[in-house]
Amino acid sequence: MMLAPNVETFLACDAPYEKAQIVLFGAPFDSTTSYRPGTRFGPSAIRHESFGLETYSPYQDKDLEDYAVFDSGDLELPFGSPRRALDAIRERTETILRDGKLPLLLGGEHLVTLGAFEAVLEKYPDLHLIHFDAHTDLREDYLGEPLSHACVIRRCYDLIGDGRIHQFCIRSGLKEEFSFARTHTDFHPFGFDGLKETVDRLKEEGVPIYFTIDLDCLDPAAFPGTGTPESGGVWFPGLLQAILMVAKTWVVASDVNELSPHLDASGASTALACKVVRELLLTLVK
């Protein structure tokens, strides 16, 4: 199946679908947001504001114009049904994988990860998850709802079990979530300590990686435009180095989520999100 091109694309992501190595797509969904909504506007804001960037990354000495990336636009998602929205995300991810390409999902709230993760796990049964976030996202449910952005990593855990989820930057969650993480996940709270050792081990094992970046891992002084800001986060230089490190593993799919652009009228959060997406794209293309 050949996906149709989008009218407005992320910077330089306008290669023909059949030639693309990576396919970008948006999931504008925030129906389970527990504090401040607005992440449904994240994907379109990232696309529009990406043209404030250069295609060239001086950090990596690579240029997006030298690579083939296709932006298929945003999915139309039913806001009232998390499961139907996740099924649509899963279906789009399956199409991209079936065509031999790497999916890069733009959220949206963090729950959107689950739909893509389900599809990638079906193709790669030994899949591991690397998770950057301010929050554990390991609740069994949130106000009785198991499909919530507060539960997304717990739902991923239900699918793959112990030792295959690697969490970094976590600094918020229930006491029970922290206890669960210390027992069941590869847990590195507050920053990126242990990331190099984790990457070296996963690289040696040669296992496929799903890489999810919740942008609220960043400190709200740098990234206030998110629904659940949490002080004490990382800064862009540290996040960039961590992304470059993760790229040494076999990343087969990725996502960037939780930009709520209207919560930062200065546009600085959206600009930072655009830069993260550019750098992530350039680490993933070969």
N, C-alpha and C positions, 0 to 999 in steps of 0.2 A: 504493500500500500504506500503510495507516494503522498505525503502531506502537502497541503497547499501553503504557499508563502504568506506571511502576514504583511499587512500594509505598513505598519511601523515596527521596526526591528530594533533589537539592541545593537549598539554600535558595531558595524562591520560584520554582523551576523546575517548576511544576505546571500550566502552561497547557495547554489542549487541543492535541493534535498539529496539527490542521488550522489553528490560529491561530498556531502558533509560528513565530518568525523563525529561532531557533537550536534545534538538537537536540543535547543532551548525551548521550554514551554512554560507558561504561567498557570498557576492555580489560584485565582482570586477568591479565596474562601476564608471567612473569619467567623463562621456561625457559632463556634464554641468558645470564642474569646471570653476569658473570665474577668477581665478588668477593663481595658480601654480598646475598643474595636478600631478597625481601619486598615488592617493588613490586606484586605481585599483590593485595596488600591496600590499595593506595593509593586506588583509586576509591571503595570502600565507606567508607573512613575519611574521605575528603574529604566525601562526602555526609553522613555521620553528624555530623561535627564542624562542618559549615557552619552549623548552628543556633546556634553560639556567636557568629556574626557578626550584624551588622545588615544588612538588605536595602539600606540607604542607604549610598552612598559619599560621604563628605565631600570626597574628592579630585576627584571628577568632578561632584558635585552631581546625581547620578542615583540612581534607586532601582529595584532589580530588580522590585519589584511593579508598576512602570509599564510593563513590557515582557513580551512573550510568549516564554517559553523552556520547552521540553519536555525532561524527563529520561527517557530510555527505559531506563535501568538498565544493568547490565553484560551483556556477551556471555558465553555459555558457550563457553570456548575449550579445545581439546585441548592440554594442556601438553606433550605429547611430540612435537608436530609444529609447528615454527615456520611452515612454509608453509601448513598448513591453518588455523592461527590467523590468519595474515595474510589469507587468502582470506575468512574470516568477517568480519574488520574491513573489508575492501574491500567486501564485499557490503552491510554495514550502511551504509557511507558512500555507496555508489551509490544506495541507497534514499532516503537523506536528500537527496542532491543532486537526484535525479529528482523529488522532491516540492517542489523550489524552496526548500530550506532550507539553512542553513549548519551543517555538522557541527563539533562541538567534542568532541574525544576526550580522555578521561582515561586515562592509563596507570597502572600497567604500566611495564615497561621501555621504553627508547627504540625498540626494534625495531618496536613497534606502529605507529609513524609510517608505515612503509613501506606497509602495507596501505591506510591512508587516502590516502596520497599517490598511490598507483597509481590509485585511483578518481577523485581530483580531477584528475589529469593527463589522464585519458581525456576528461573534460568540458572541461578548459581546457588545450589542447596547448601554449600559450605560458606555462605556469605557472612562477613563480619560487618559491624557498624561502628564507625568512628563518629562521635557526637560532641560538638562544641556548643555550649549553652550555659546560661546563668542558672537554669533550673533543672532539677533532676528529671521531671516529666515521667515519674515512675508511680504515680498514684494508680490504685486499682480502678478508681472511678472518681469523677468530680461531680458532686451533688447528684450522685446516682447514675451519671452518664459515663460509660466506659470509653466512648469515642469522643475524647476531648483533647485539646492541645496539652492539657496537664497530664495526660495518660499515654501520650504517643510512644514513648520509649518503653513503657510497660507492655504495650500491645506488641511492639517489636520483640521484646523479650519473650513474650508468650510464644512467638514463632520460632525463636532460635535458641533460647535457653542460656545457661550459664557460660561465662567466659568468652562470649563473642560480641559483647557490647563494650566499647572503650569510651569512657566519659571524661571530658576535660572542661575546666573553667567553672564547674558547678559551684554555686554559692547560695542557693536557696532551695528549700523544699521542706516537707514534713520530716520530723524525726524518724518516722517509720520509713520514709523514702531513703534517707541517708543510711539507715541500718540495712535496708534491702540492697542498696548499691554496694555497700562494703562486703556483702556476702555473695552477691550474684553477678556483679559487673566488674570490669576492670576500671576502678574508680579513682580519678585524679582531680579532686576538688580544687577550686580557687585559681587555677592557672594551667600551664602546660608542662609542669614537672612530670617526668616520666614519658613524655611523648616520644622522644628519640628512641628509648628502649622499646616502647610498644611498636613503633614503626619498624625498627630493625628486626624484631621478632616476626611481625606480620609479613615483612618483605621476604625473610628467609623461608617462611612457611608457604609463601606464594598463594595466599588465600585472596579471594575477591573482596573488595571493600565498597560498602555504601558509605558515603561521606556526607553528613548533614551538619549544616552551619546555621544555628539560630543566632541572628545578629545581636541579640541581647547579651551574648557573651561579652560584648564590648561594654566598657564603662559608659554610663549614661552621660557623662561629661563630654564624651566623644560622639555618642549615638543616643540622643534622647528620643528619637522618633520610633519608639517601640511601645507595645501595649503594656508590658510588665517590666519596666526598667528596674535594675538591681545594681546598686552601687558596689564598687570594688572589682570592677571588671578589667579586662585586658584592653590594650590600645592597638591601633591599626598595625604598627610595626611588628608587634608580637604576634598578632593574628596572621599577618602575611608570612612570617617565618614559619609558623605552624602549618599553614596551608602548603607552603613549599615542601615541608617535611613529609606531610601526608601524601603528597603527590609522588613520593618515591615508592609507595605501595602500588598495588594493582587496583586502582579505583575504577569501578565499572559503572557507577552512577553517583550523582550528587544532587544536593539542593541547597538553596539559600532562602531563608524565610524570616518572617516577623518584622519587616519594615512596615511601619504605619506612618506614611509620609506627612499626613496633615498634622501630626503631633509635633513636628519640628518645622515651623513656618520659615526658618532660615534656609531650608533645603540642604543643610549640611549632612543630615543623616542619609538622605537619598543619595547625595554625592558619594558618601562613604560606601554605601551599599553598591553603587555602580562600580566603584573601584575594586571592591571585593569580588564582584562577578567577573570583571575583566581579568584580574589576576588569577582567579580560579580557572577560568576558561583557558588561559595561557599555560597553566600547569597541566591541564588535562589533554590538550592537543599534542599530537606527536608528529 
